[in-house]
């Protein structure tokens, strides 16, 4: 409720003082009561946003790295250099690659 004295929104609380005909009234401003909570909420929101951004960035970097590895593996399979056995990748030596590509002379650019 808004205070009639200063127009500030306040939380009015009252209690009867035992053994007397008095009633104690306390009316702190809502902004003062909620200030610590708002501060914690801002910090929590900022940390959540930061951790979310880091998670997205790391996920993107891992996906990019995996895409590059899959592209390289596909190129190796195209030339017959790599075989897939179960879940293991076996990469043959450079000699096996040369044998697979053929015994001819190395091609020069422009031929």
Residue pairs with C-beta under 8 A, 6 or more apart in sequence:
1 9
1 10
1 12
2 8
2 9
2 10
3 9
3 10
3 27
8 29
9 29
9 30
9 31
10 27
10 28
10 29
10 30
11 27
11 28
11 29
11 30
11 33
12 25
12 26
12 27
13 25
13 26
13 27
14 23
14 24
14 25
14 26
15 23
15 24
16 22
16 23
17 23
17 24
73 82
73 89
76 82
76 91
77 84
79 97
79 100
79 101
80 97
80 100
81 91
81 92
81 96
81 97
81 100
82 89
82 90
82 91
82 92
83 89
83 90
83 92
84 90
92 100
